[in-house]
Amino acid sequence: MYVCVCKAVTDTQIREAAQDGARTLKDLRRDLGVTRDCGRCASCAHECLREAHGEQPKPGKVMRKAA
Protein backbone atom coordinates (compact mmCIF):
# COMPACT_ATOMS: atom_id res chain seq x y z
CA MET A 1 0.00 0.00 0.00
CA TYR A 2 1.10 3.56 -0.55
CA VAL A 3 2.11 5.26 2.67
CA CYS A 4 3.46 8.52 1.23
CA VAL A 5 1.47 9.57 -1.82
CA CYS A 6 3.59 12.69 -2.41
CA LYS A 7 6.75 10.60 -2.92
CA ALA A 8 5.02 7.33 -3.97
CA VAL A 9 6.56 5.38 -1.07
CA THR A 10 5.03 2.03 -0.16
CA ASP A 11 5.02 0.00 3.04
CA THR A 12 7.30 -2.50 1.26
CA GLN A 13 9.88 0.21 0.66
CA ILE A 14 9.71 1.21 4.32
CA ARG A 15 10.27 -2.40 5.38
CA GLU A 16 13.27 -2.61 3.04
CA ALA A 17 14.66 0.65 4.43
CA ALA A 18 14.27 -0.77 7.95
CA GLN A 19 16.21 -3.88 6.92
CA ASP A 20 18.91 -1.57 5.54
CA GLY A 21 19.19 0.23 8.89
CA ALA A 22 16.50 2.92 9.02
CA ARG A 23 15.39 3.34 12.65
CA THR A 24 13.58 6.70 12.70
CA LEU A 25 11.34 8.92 10.60
CA LYS A 26 14.39 11.10 10.04
CA ASP A 27 16.09 8.10 8.43
CA LEU A 28 13.05 7.47 6.22
CA ARG A 29 12.95 11.12 5.22
CA ARG A 30 16.63 11.02 4.25
CA ASP A 31 16.38 7.69 2.41
CA LEU A 32 12.91 7.81 0.85
CA GLY A 33 11.65 11.39 1.13
CA VAL A 34 8.81 10.42 3.49
CA THR A 35 7.22 13.44 5.28
CA ARG A 36 9.20 15.87 3.12
CA ASP A 37 6.18 17.46 1.42
CA CYS A 38 2.82 17.55 3.21
CA GLY A 39 3.69 15.32 6.19
CA ARG A 40 0.33 13.55 6.36
CA CYS A 41 2.08 10.19 6.09
CA ALA A 42 4.17 10.60 9.26
CA SER A 43 2.07 8.51 11.65
CA CYS A 44 1.49 5.69 9.15
CA ALA A 45 5.16 5.66 8.12
CA HIS A 46 6.21 5.53 11.78
CA GLU A 47 3.87 2.60 12.47
CA CYS A 48 5.17 0.74 9.39
CA LEU A 49 8.71 1.29 10.62
CA ARG A 50 7.84 0.05 14.12
CA GLU A 51 6.21 -3.07 12.68
CA ALA A 52 9.22 -3.68 10.43
CA HIS A 53 11.37 -3.77 13.56
CA GLY A 54 8.98 -6.19 15.26
CA GLU A 55 7.53 -3.66 17.67
CA GLN A 56 3.85 -3.79 18.56
CA PRO A 57 1.61 -0.85 17.60
CA LYS A 58 0.89 1.50 20.48
CA PRO A 59 -2.47 0.87 22.19
CA GLY A 60 -5.20 2.99 20.66
CA LYS A 61 -3.24 3.57 17.48
CA VAL A 62 -5.00 2.55 14.30
CA MET A 63 -2.91 2.41 11.18
CA ARG A 64 -4.75 3.96 8.30
CA LYS A 65 -4.04 4.21 4.64
CA ALA A 66 -2.74 7.51 3.30
CA ALA A 67 -5.24 9.46 1.25
C-alpha positions as a printed NumPy array, in Angstrom:
array([[ 0.   ,  0.   ,  0.   ],
       [ 1.099,  3.557, -0.553],
       [ 2.11 ,  5.263,  2.667],
       [ 3.457,  8.521,  1.226],
       [ 1.471,  9.568, -1.816],
       [ 3.591, 12.69 , -2.406],
       [ 6.75 , 10.601, -2.923],
       [ 5.023,  7.329, -3.969],
       [ 6.559,  5.38 , -1.072],
       [ 5.032,  2.031, -0.162],
       [ 5.018, -0.001,  3.036],
       [ 7.295, -2.495,  1.261],
       [ 9.882,  0.209,  0.658],
       [ 9.709,  1.215,  4.32 ],
       [10.271, -2.401,  5.383],
       [13.266, -2.61 ,  3.038],
       [14.664,  0.652,  4.43 ],
       [14.27 , -0.769,  7.948],
       [16.211, -3.875,  6.922],
       [18.909, -1.572,  5.542],
       [19.193,  0.234,  8.89 ],
       [16.504,  2.923,  9.018],
       [15.393,  3.344, 12.651],
       [13.582,  6.704, 12.7  ],
       [11.339,  8.922, 10.602],
       [14.392, 11.105, 10.041],
       [16.093,  8.098,  8.428],
       [13.045,  7.473,  6.222],
       [12.954, 11.122,  5.221],
       [16.629, 11.024,  4.248],
       [16.382,  7.694,  2.414],
       [12.91 ,  7.811,  0.854],
       [11.646, 11.387,  1.127],
       [ 8.807, 10.415,  3.491],
       [ 7.219, 13.444,  5.276],
       [ 9.203, 15.865,  3.121],
       [ 6.185, 17.463,  1.417],
       [ 2.817, 17.549,  3.209],
       [ 3.693, 15.324,  6.195],
       [ 0.327, 13.553,  6.36 ],
       [ 2.081, 10.186,  6.091],
       [ 4.166, 10.599,  9.257],
       [ 2.069,  8.508, 11.649],
       [ 1.486,  5.694,  9.152],
       [ 5.155,  5.659,  8.121],
       [ 6.205,  5.535, 11.776],
       [ 3.868,  2.597, 12.473],
       [ 5.168,  0.741,  9.389],
       [ 8.709,  1.295, 10.619],
       [ 7.84 ,  0.046, 14.124],
       [ 6.209, -3.072, 12.678],
       [ 9.217, -3.676, 10.429],
       [11.37 , -3.773, 13.555],
       [ 8.979, -6.186, 15.258],
       [ 7.526, -3.655, 17.672],
       [ 3.851, -3.785, 18.563],
       [ 1.614, -0.849, 17.596],
       [ 0.887,  1.496, 20.476],
       [-2.471,  0.874, 22.189],
       [-5.205,  2.987, 20.66 ],
       [-3.245,  3.567, 17.478],
       [-4.999,  2.547, 14.301],
       [-2.914,  2.412, 11.179],
       [-4.749,  3.964,  8.298],
       [-4.04 ,  4.209,  4.639],
       [-2.742,  7.513,  3.305],
       [-5.244,  9.456,  1.25 ]])
